[in-house]
Amino acid sequence: MRATRKIRFFSLLVIATLLVQNASATLLSLPDSSYAEAEGNWQGYRIYEEDDFYVRIDFTVYDTQNLLFPEETAFAEELDIAGQYIYAYQIFNRITADEDVWSFAIFGIGEYSLEVVEKSIGSQDDEMGGVEPADAYFTPSNSRGVWEFNGDGGYILAGEHSWFLVFGSNSEPVPGSYEIKGPEVDQPVPPEIPEPVTLTLLGFGGALMFVARRRKSVQ
């Protein structure tokens, strides 16, 4: 009887452990990509550890004309993104990080890799409590995609992660570089300098006041 209870206990413990591991894998993984499986090295993660940052960056590339896995099909169909290839990222600010994430950028991905600018960058809810970017945009001059997190959702604090960050391209993917920034410090507002017309009016008003006082003292 005791042996049976022990077997049940350890069975439940193993099942619970597997469920926790699967939940963790779901949280830390973008949907699998058939393109990454076929081409290799287009799905994985990088660690960005610089200054006070300690951030994990998950990445995957999808070929929208060759989707095989059900998960990636649903992922691609929900995105209002132009382009055959979809680059997808998700960033995780580690608990041990001392700096909040204000923006994430991908750059150096080739002059012709971002053919479609309109509707080619955005984000998707990861449905796991991620932080929504406040803005996403391209700078075509240097093929740079930027996602900012300074809106109502706030910065990505230590222990938090982002939504899925995506952009599309009609050219085959090429490797790029990452850049992460913390909250920008508000610059001091310089004192306003009166315009010449304002200075003239102030001077004229001062002269009138001086004349009025002088007349009053003479009387």
TAMOKA-V872467 format. One record per pair of residues at least 4 apart in sequence whose ideal C-beta (glycine too) atoms are under 8 Angstrom apart, sorted by the first residue. I is the first residue (numbers start at 0). GAP is how many residues later the second one is. D is the distance in whole Angstrom. If there is no record, write none. Layout:
i: (I;I)
gap: (GAP;GAP)
d: (D;D)
This chain:
i: (0;1;2;3;4;5;6;7;8;9;10;11;12;13;14;15;16;17;18;19;20;21;22;23;24;25;26;26;27;27;27;28;29;29;29;29;29;29;29;29;29;30;30;30;30;30;30;31;31;31;31;31;31;31;32;32;32;32;32;32;32;32;32;33;33;33;33;33;33;33;33;34;34;34;34;34;34;34;35;35;35;35;35;35;35;36;37;38;41;41;41;41;42;42;42;43;43;44;44;44;44;45;45;45;45;46;46;46;46;47;47;47;47;47;47;47;48;48;48;49;50;51;51;51;51;52;52;52;52;52;52;53;53;53;53;54;54;54;54;54;54;54;55;55;55;56;56;56;56;56;56;57;57;57;57;58;58;58;59;59;60;60;60;60;60;61;61;61;61;61;61;61;62;62;62;63;63;63;63;63;64;66;66;66;67;68;69;70;71;72;73;74;74;74;74;75;77;78;78;78;78;79;79;80;80;80;80;80;80;80;80;81;81;81;81;81;82;82;82;82;82;82;82;83;83;83;84;84;84;84;84;84;85;85;85;86;86;86;86;86;86;87;87;87;88;88;88;88;88;88;89;89;89;89;89;89;89;90;90;90;90;90;90;90;91;91;91;92;92;92;92;92;92;92;92;92;93;93;94;94;95;96;97;98;99;99;99;99;99;99;100;100;100;100;100;100;100;101;101;101;101;101;101;101;101;102;102;102;102;102;102;102;103;103;103;103;103;103;103;103;104;104;104;104;104;104;104;104;105;105;105;105;105;105;105;106;106;106;106;106;106;106;107;107;107;107;108;108;108;108;108;108;108;109;109;109;109;109;110;111;112;112;112;112;112;113;113;113;113;113;113;113;113;114;114;114;115;115;115;115;116;116;118;119;119;119;119;120;120;120;120;120;120;120;121;121;121;122;122;122;122;122;122;122;122;122;123;123;123;124;124;124;124;125;125;125;125;125;127;129;129;129;129;129;130;130;130;130;130;130;130;130;130;131;131;131;132;132;132;132;132;132;132;132;133;133;133;133;133;133;134;134;134;134;134;135;135;135;135;135;135;136;136;137;137;137;137;137;138;138;138;144;146;146;148;148;148;148;148;149;149;149;149;154;154;155;155;155;168;193;193;193;194;195;196;197;198;199;200;201;202;203;204;205;206;207;208;209;210;211;212;213;214)
gap: (4;4;4;4;4;4;4;4;4;4;4;4;4;4;4;4;4;4;4;4;4;4;4;4;4;102;101;134;28;30;64;29;13;28;29;30;45;58;59;60;134;29;38;40;41;43;44;4;5;11;28;37;39;40;4;9;10;27;28;29;30;36;39;4;28;29;32;33;34;35;38;4;7;26;27;28;31;50;4;5;6;7;24;25;26;6;28;22;17;18;19;131;16;17;18;14;15;11;12;13;14;10;11;13;132;7;8;9;10;5;6;7;8;9;130;132;4;5;6;130;48;45;46;47;130;40;44;46;48;127;129;39;40;42;43;36;37;38;39;42;46;125;35;36;38;32;33;34;35;47;121;31;32;33;34;28;29;30;27;28;24;25;26;27;112;5;10;13;14;23;24;26;4;21;22;12;19;20;21;22;19;5;6;9;4;4;4;4;4;4;4;4;13;49;89;10;46;7;43;45;87;39;42;5;38;39;40;41;85;86;87;34;36;37;38;86;32;33;37;84;85;86;87;84;85;86;83;84;85;86;87;88;80;81;82;19;79;80;81;82;86;76;77;78;15;17;73;75;76;77;36;40;71;72;73;74;75;10;13;65;70;71;74;89;68;69;70;4;7;8;63;64;65;66;67;68;64;65;63;64;62;61;60;83;55;56;57;58;82;83;48;54;55;61;79;80;81;46;47;48;53;79;80;81;82;43;44;45;46;47;77;78;42;43;45;58;61;74;75;76;39;40;41;42;73;74;75;76;38;39;61;70;71;72;73;35;36;37;38;69;70;72;34;35;68;69;4;5;34;64;65;66;67;4;33;61;64;66;32;59;30;56;58;60;61;6;24;26;29;31;53;55;57;54;55;56;4;52;53;54;21;23;49;18;47;48;49;15;16;17;24;45;46;47;14;44;45;9;10;13;24;39;40;41;42;43;39;40;42;5;7;38;39;4;35;36;37;38;33;30;31;32;33;34;18;22;23;24;25;29;30;31;32;19;21;31;14;15;16;18;20;29;30;32;14;15;16;17;18;19;11;12;13;15;16;9;10;11;12;29;31;8;9;5;6;7;8;29;4;5;7;22;15;18;4;5;6;7;13;4;5;33;34;27;28;4;5;6;4;4;5;8;4;4;4;4;4;4;4;4;4;4;4;4;4;4;4;4;4;4;4;4;4)
d: (7;6;6;6;6;6;6;6;6;6;6;6;6;6;6;6;6;6;6;6;6;6;6;6;6;7;5;8;8;7;7;7;8;6;8;4;8;5;8;6;7;7;7;4;5;8;5;7;7;7;8;5;6;6;7;7;5;5;6;5;8;7;6;6;8;7;6;6;4;6;7;6;6;6;6;4;6;8;7;8;4;3;6;6;8;8;8;8;8;7;4;6;7;5;7;8;7;6;6;5;7;8;5;7;7;8;7;6;8;6;8;4;8;6;6;5;7;5;8;8;7;7;4;4;7;8;6;5;7;6;7;8;4;5;4;6;7;6;7;7;6;6;7;4;7;6;8;5;8;8;6;7;5;8;7;7;7;5;8;5;6;7;6;7;5;7;6;7;6;7;4;7;7;7;6;5;8;6;7;6;6;5;5;6;8;7;7;6;6;6;6;7;8;8;8;6;6;7;7;6;6;6;7;6;6;6;7;6;6;7;4;4;7;5;5;5;7;5;6;8;3;5;5;8;7;5;7;5;7;7;7;6;6;7;5;7;7;5;8;7;7;6;7;5;7;7;8;7;4;7;7;7;6;6;7;6;7;7;5;7;7;5;7;7;8;4;8;5;7;5;5;6;5;7;6;7;7;8;5;5;7;5;7;5;4;6;5;7;6;6;6;6;4;8;6;8;7;7;6;6;5;5;5;5;6;6;7;5;7;8;7;5;7;5;8;7;7;7;8;6;6;7;5;7;7;4;8;8;7;5;8;5;7;6;8;6;7;4;7;6;6;7;8;7;5;5;5;7;5;8;6;7;4;8;6;7;5;8;6;5;6;5;5;7;6;7;6;7;5;8;7;6;8;6;4;6;4;6;7;6;6;6;8;7;5;5;7;5;7;6;5;7;4;8;6;6;7;7;5;6;7;8;5;6;5;7;6;4;6;7;7;6;8;4;8;8;5;5;8;8;5;5;4;8;6;5;7;8;5;6;7;5;7;8;5;5;4;6;6;8;8;7;7;7;5;6;5;3;7;6;8;7;5;8;7;7;7;5;7;7;8;8;6;8;7;5;8;7;8;5;7;5;7;5;6;7;5;6;7;8;7;7;8;8;6;5;7;6;7;4;5;7;7;6;7;6;6;6;6;6;6;7;7;6;6;6;6;6;6;6;6;6;6)
